[in-house]
Amino acid sequence: EHRGGELDWLARDKFVERFCKIQHHCVIVAEAFNQKLNSIMTLERNTPRVSFIDCHVYYLTDDKRGQFSVIVEPKLEGRFEKWNNNNGWRMQ
């Protein structure tokens, strides 16, 4: 958001904290879902499981911007294709 020509870092901070809380909740739900799958005796063992990566909020300080927050996730190894991003872009 812009207010008076400057970024509203408080709104950004609120967004990133909420994003990480929701992402962490997804991790917990995925683990519970996978446990349920594991309890189904007739389910094939090679049935794919669901996983989410946890994220963290880092607070950084810059001479021009002051303190600001960024979302940090572990780097995933391997080859991946980007299908969308957090700004609304998606592959056509």
Summary of the structure (lengths in Angstrom):
residues: 92
radius of gyration: 18.3
end to end distance: 26.7
largest distance: 60.8
contacts: 166
relative contact order: 0.16
helix: 34%
strand: 22%
